Structure formats: C-alpha cells, structure tokens
Amino acid sequence: MSFIKDPSAAASGLRKIDWVKSNMPILRSLETEFLKTKPFSGLKMTVSVHLEAKTAYLVTVLASGGAQVFATGSNPLSTQDDVAAGLATYQNVEVFGFHGASASEYESHIEAALLSCPDIIIDDGGDLISLLHTKRRDLMKNVRGGCEETTTGILRLQAMEKEGALSFPMIAVNNAMCKYLFDNRYGTGQSVWDGINRTTNLIVAGKTVVVAGYGWCGKGVAMRGKGFGAKVVITEIDPVKALEAYMDGFTVMPMSEAAKIGDFFITVTGCRDVITKEHFPLMKDGAILCNAGHFDVEVSRSDLEDICVSKRERRNNIIGYTLKDGNTLNLIGEGRLVNLAAGDGHPAEIMDMSFALQALSAKYLAEHSNTLKNKVLDVPEEIDRFVANAKLKSLSVAFDSLTEVQMKYLDSWGQ
Ligand SMILES: NC(=O)c1ccc[n+]([C@@H]2O[C@H](COP(=O)([O-])OP(=O)(O)OC[C@H]3O[C@@H](n4cnc5c(N)ncnc54)[C@H](O)[C@@H]3O)[C@@H](O)[C@H]2O)c1
C-alpha cells in the first residue's frame, strides 16, 4: 500500500509524467522493448531517487519490464506530492514519501520501500544503501545488486568498498560518460539557474557569482552564469581544477576573499562546511546563498541560525538571516539542492540519458549479478555507447564512422 500525502493530486502528477515521457525518447524505446522482453519478470526493485516526474517515468518503465517497484524520494524537499500520487496509480508500483518529511519520516519512507526485501535497488546519494548496511541488514537478503546515481553516493560506496563493508555489487551510473558529461554539466548548469531565477526573480547580468567547486557540476553552473552576463568567481581545493577554472577564464580565489564580493553563492562540491560562520559576516547585504551539492551541509545553515539576530521568510523558499551588522543573507531551499528543492530538477531530455543508463544497468544486474563481485563497478562501455547512439538518433544527428583503413592505421604501431 502506497504511503503518500494527497491521492487526489494524481491528475496533476500524471500530466507532469506525460510531459516528460514525450521528451524522453530513449526511455520510451526501452519501455517498448521491456514490455516485450520482461527483463525484470518476478523481481522486486526499490528505487530511491528525487521523486519528481522524470523519476516517476523511470519507475513505470521498470514496472513495464515486469518488476514490482517500490519508489521513495532521496531528499525530503525534492518529492513532489502530485507526482507521487500520479505514480501510485500505476500497476505494480508502490510509493512512499511526501514533500517536507522530517529526517525520521524520510528514513521511515526509505525503510517502507525496502520492506519487501528487493532483488535490485536504485539509489541516489547513498541513503538507501546506508540503511540496508546498518539498521536494516535483515532487508538485504535478496539484494543481487544496485545502481547509484550521483557523485556523493559513489564516494560513500567507495568508502564502504575500501573497508570491505559492501555486501553486493553496485554499478556507478554517475561515472558513465553519458551521465556526468551531460547530467552533471549541462543538466545542473541549467536547472540550478532555473531554481535560482524562479525563486529570486533577480537579475544575474553584471553581478558576481561565486561557484564553489569546479567539478562536472560546477563547470556547468559557471558556464551558464557567464552566459547570463555574470562575473564568475571559482573557489577550489584541487590545484588542477583551480588551474582549469583560471584557463577557462574565471577568477579563482579562496572563499574568505570571494565572500566579500559575491552577490550569488552556489556550492557544488560534495564536501561539507564550504561556507560557514567564518564567511557570513564578510558578505554583502542581500547576498543569495544556495547549494547544488547532494547534501545540505555545504552552506552551514546551523551556523547561520547561530549567528543571526533574526530571520524571516522573504519569498517562497527563501529565508533571510539578519546578522548583527544589519546585513541580511538570503538562503534558498534550506541549503538543499537548489534545482530540486526550488525547481523541477534537470531537463527531461538530460534525464532521458541518465535514466536510460539506470534502466539498462539494472537489466545488466538482473542478467549478470551472479558473476559480479561486491564492488563499485563501472557501467559496461557498450551501455554507455548505446545511450550515446540512441540520443544522437533521437536528435537526428548523423556522424562519421571509421573506414577499415583508418581502423587498421589506428591499431598499428609501425609505419
Ligand atoms: N544538483 C544536482 O542535480 C546534482 C547533479 C549531479 C551531482 N550533484 C552533486 O553535486 C556534487 C558535486 O558533483 P560533481 O559531479 O561536480 O563532483 P566532482 O567530483 O566532479 O566535483 C567536485 C569539485 O569540488 C571540489 N571541492 C571539494 N571540496 C571543496 C571545497 N571544500 N571547496 C571548494 N571546492 C571543493 C573538488 O576538488 C572537485 O573539483 C556532489 O555532491 C554530487 O552528488 C548534484
């Protein structure tokens, strides 16, 4: 039995699912194939990914493949209640979660989605894996393996693997080229600005935007900030990435300096305590703060709560914290992923690629799990190439292939 907030909101959720479906051609073709071949026949799957329309469509595609799917969110603020309600109307799908769940409610939703003792899991950020390997080990008895969606989840899995703690194989979907090159860079680049713009309704042109972290996501956020006409400043801890940002034309400096000049601050590091009480008093009145990294630990909300003299809601999804010097700093979406807590997440065409990788990696697990080690595994290269080819085909983009002579030339080492 699903556990959702408002079943009567299903019509709105179904409209959203229908919209993304019409913009996700690779998943549509997989749905058609899965309906015929039923690769997940008799399997139970638990999916914990941001519970919005694109994820909902992925869940229905897995169900078309014969799975019984138990879906839950991967962040309490990204769950959309109408989508959860719409998804719960599908056959062989149960949904657990609602927007704004407390930490303990959020955990109980993940637990509920695991109670069936799934065969395959799909995780986003590692909360599901972590619960299975700690408090609810009893629920992992059937798990053949799983897939992880994001950078932070993979860091957690690698730490588990290093300690010999990982009890089944996990495919690192994030590390597929068709994931991080597009989802992390172009998806985050666009959706983070969508979240900021729709929430603040402020001009970006001419402003100073500070992006913390110049990884795949940070590059996208910086590139799009530049496109809006902002002066973009990068903070980094990796000398190579700092140099890359510099050569890409951005200004690089420590956060203690950037704090003094930024109008917008966007953290996207996967680290913690990137902006703290050391930095807040240096900031300009009206500065906008947000985070796009997986967890809400990059902009320290607890430090803001500690040092503010008052706080008030300024707009939907923005809390203004006034400090003792009278300056007010504005935090979007409680410092949770701004593109999901204050937006609809990545564009559907981008998630088409990420979720095609998820669906095909899950199929790979269903077929090969008995030969896989309890490690963090790469997405097989043929899946990555299949997704790239399918995307190009859906875009009607043709490209060249090697002639036999060229292949031979590239394979040879003599004259
Ligand atoms: N918002 C979204 O929709 C979305 C999408 C994909 C990934 N993510 C999350 O975003 C985060 C970053 O992902 P990524 O793929 O860009 O990772 P990445 O590893 O490619 O990049 C992270 C960068 O942050 C830098 N960094 C680490 N600690 C730092 C610090 N204290 N100060 C400044 N820089 C620091 C690293 O050197 C690295 O260059 C992760 O938490 C990931 O899960 C979010």
The ligand as a Gaussian input file, in Angstrom:
#p B3LYP/6-31G(d) Opt

LIG

0 1
 N       22.180000      19.342000      -8.109000
 C       22.145000      18.262000      -8.862000
 O       21.168000      17.974000      -9.556000
 C       23.349000      17.383000      -8.916000
 C       23.611000      16.614000     -10.060000
 C       24.756000      15.817000     -10.061000
 C       25.596000      15.782000      -8.945000
 N       25.260000      16.527000      -7.839000
 C       26.099000      16.562000      -6.634000
 O       26.968000      17.697000      -6.765000
 C       28.195000      17.459000      -6.034000
 C       29.378000      17.649000      -6.988000
 O       29.295000      16.688000      -8.040000
 P       30.352000      16.690000      -9.261000
 O       29.915000      15.570000     -10.142000
 O       30.545000      18.053000      -9.779000
 O       31.667000      16.231000      -8.443000
 P       33.198000      16.443000      -8.861000
 O       33.956000      15.498000      -8.022000
 O       33.331000      16.394000     -10.358000
 O       33.492000      17.948000      -8.411000
 C       33.525000      18.397000      -7.100000
 C       34.589000      19.506000      -7.072000
 O       34.510000      20.182000      -5.802000
 C       35.849000      20.434000      -5.383000
 N       35.825000      20.600000      -3.917000
 C       35.736000      19.638000      -2.972000
 N       35.729000      20.202000      -1.746000
 C       35.783000      21.541000      -1.932000
 C       35.795000      22.655000      -1.042000
 N       35.744000      22.482000       0.286000
 N       35.851000      23.902000      -1.589000
 C       35.926000      24.085000      -2.940000
 N       35.918000      23.056000      -3.820000
 C       35.847000      21.809000      -3.321000
 C       36.639000      19.222000      -5.849000
 O       38.024000      19.492000      -5.916000
 C       36.012000      18.960000      -7.213000
 O       36.682000      19.648000      -8.244000
 C       28.043000      16.057000      -5.478000
 O       27.515000      16.135000      -4.171000
 C       27.026000      15.396000      -6.395000
 O       26.390000      14.299000      -5.811000
 C       24.185000      17.350000      -7.823000

